[in-house]
């Protein structure tokens, strides 16, 4: 029997702890495939966050560091400054990156730190039990927004990709989704480009990935993907906001 | 090597570079700014990296990343800034990473002031962060000692994989003294085979982490840290004894305060009162043992601090109820003068109760 398809070698054989229908598994695999296909697995150091993907260090088959809540970009900065020739990435959720760690992500972009960030936005705090995130949509119910999020009470949902795209040091910024195979392919291309942006020394690269949380949203996996398409994509439009190659060619 | 006249903060920076520190992440705060300024000037000359972080919180996490990647790395701050770093220090202790942290203490709580105090003793020795951990703590009393201890702090951090704190104060940071940079004594240091530098496809991945979700595993980790702490307590306690042949009273003081106490002891001697000094050089581990071997002549202990009695707790623990323990302290950045200490000693000799 010949092998026609294999799981990426950039992931270990450990079983994911993620809930059924959660798309972290797909995103892990895309990140792993990109690292493997770029041939940098042995030269990669990943930084895991606090939140649902806190155990990411058990799943990626490369050197990993676990950071405290929100500080992954600072930890990655320390690693990259010591090892400028290695590939360094952070994998962070929206509670981690868009709330407690906003200063760190803004400044890692501001410095043009040559690292890659995979930002998983599921509009809720998953690990801690479904509380409101800065990315929770208006009217969306969470355990700490039981009447639905109101803009007057706690502001509009934070658009991280757009915010970071205003910063000069952010060389690559793209928002993608993984709700169907076509979009999964697009997401992989964006993640690949974010890593290439680092390998070519352009500066900071981030891919915001819209992700589902059936458990936190109280929906079946299928309903959750539908909800993502109907509610998240209109507020968080997909597309590339910064691309070092495009900008370079635009100049000419 | 000849002596040079240097400001404390700059001398500490020079010592760090001498010790092989090539990475410094920090954030400005008075009264330690000359240290990051020195590093920003001097580190690039030795192919090192100085980076001014966006906050103390980011700075200590950059230290965490750099230490995990195998670098000799340092950060420095002053009291409110060190308070912000406590989260990171707890993670560094939990992940068993070596690094050096300098605190040039100023008055608190909160923003407090910018004059020297010793009010971060609890924070340094009891741990300002969460969990069962310790930070190794040196307390230099002169710029020469700050330089010597800082160089050694890097080795201790590497040997035990523990954050090592050098606890000075605004006085140590701001004053100038002649200083000599001696060749550091070499300790045999363990190989850093745990660092995250990329597997190169040649070994299993290394993970730098402080998370143990299984309570049995976390307890085992806590026990391992505890064993390491006991090893440090057995091997690394440092103190100075001064005028301890047959004193009637023993004063206990560290850092800047110990120098003022020495002047008070000289005045007391002229007036016919023999007073000795125990000067802890390591605040954790604390030299408890030395209090069990005091001469029979000692009638009382007097703790002198630039705080309202933080080391006093350790002196009481060390004394184990044998002698009366008195206290004299100034706070808020007020530096005690020898005359005040002499007056206090005379009052104790005259029968004042603690």
Contacts between the chains, C-beta under 8 A, distances in Angstrom:
chain1	res1	chain2	res2	distance
A	41	B	199	7.7
A	41	B	201	6.9
A	42	B	198	5.6
A	42	B	199	5.0
A	42	B	200	4.6
A	42	B	201	3.7
A	42	B	202	7.3
A	43	B	198	4.4
A	43	B	200	7.1
A	44	B	198	6.2
A	45	B	69	7.2
A	45	B	196	4.9
A	45	B	197	7.3
A	45	B	198	6.1
A	47	B	65	7.4
A	54	B	211	6.6
A	55	B	211	7.9
A	57	B	207	4.9
A	57	B	209	6.2
A	58	B	207	7.9
A	60	B	205	7.6
A	61	B	205	6.1
A	62	B	198	7.1
A	62	B	199	6.2
A	62	B	205	5.5
A	63	B	196	3.7
A	63	B	197	6.7
A	63	B	198	5.7
A	63	B	199	5.9
A	63	B	205	5.2
A	63	B	206	5.0
A	63	B	207	7.5
A	64	B	196	6.8
A	64	B	205	6.3
A	64	B	206	7.9
A	64	B	207	5.0
A	64	B	208	7.4
A	64	B	209	7.8
A	65	B	64	7.7
A	65	B	65	6.5
A	65	B	68	5.0
A	65	B	196	5.5
A	65	B	207	7.4
A	65	B	208	4.2
A	65	B	209	7.4
A	66	B	95	7.4
A	66	B	207	7.1
A	66	B	208	6.5
A	66	B	209	4.0
A	66	B	210	6.7
A	66	B	211	5.8
A	67	B	61	6.7
A	67	B	64	7.5
A	67	B	65	7.9
A	67	B	91	8.0
A	68	B	61	6.9
A	68	B	87	6.1
A	68	B	88	6.9
A	68	B	91	5.1
A	71	B	57	6.9
A	71	B	58	7.1
A	71	B	61	4.0
A	71	B	64	7.8
A	71	B	88	7.4
A	74	B	53	7.0
A	74	B	57	7.5
A	74	B	58	4.1
A	74	B	59	7.7
A	74	B	61	3.6
A	74	B	62	5.1
A	74	B	64	7.8
A	74	B	65	6.9
A	75	B	61	5.1
A	75	B	62	7.2
A	75	B	64	5.5
A	75	B	65	3.9
A	75	B	68	7.5
A	76	B	65	6.2
A	77	B	51	7.3
A	77	B	58	7.7
A	77	B	62	5.1
A	77	B	65	6.3
A	78	B	23	7.6
A	78	B	25	6.7
A	78	B	61	7.0
A	78	B	62	3.9
A	78	B	63	6.3
A	78	B	64	6.3
A	78	B	65	2.5
A	78	B	66	3.8
A	78	B	67	7.5
A	78	B	68	7.4
A	78	B	69	6.8
A	78	B	73	7.4
A	79	B	65	4.2
A	79	B	66	6.9
A	79	B	68	6.6
A	79	B	69	4.6
A	79	B	196	6.9
A	80	B	65	7.9
A	81	B	23	6.6
A	81	B	49	5.1
A	81	B	51	6.4
A	81	B	62	7.4
A	81	B	66	6.5
A	82	B	23	6.3
A	82	B	49	7.9
A	82	B	65	7.6
A	82	B	66	4.8
A	82	B	69	4.0
A	82	B	70	6.9
A	82	B	71	4.4
A	82	B	73	7.9
A	83	B	69	5.3
A	83	B	197	6.0
A	83	B	198	7.3
A	86	B	197	7.1
A	86	B	198	5.1
A	87	B	198	8.0
A	103	B	54	5.7
A	103	B	55	6.1
A	103	B	57	7.7
A	103	B	58	6.9
A	104	B	54	7.4
A	104	B	57	8.0
A	104	B	58	5.6
A	104	B	61	7.5
A	106	B	54	7.8
A	107	B	53	7.7
A	107	B	54	4.0
A	107	B	58	6.7
A	110	B	54	7.9
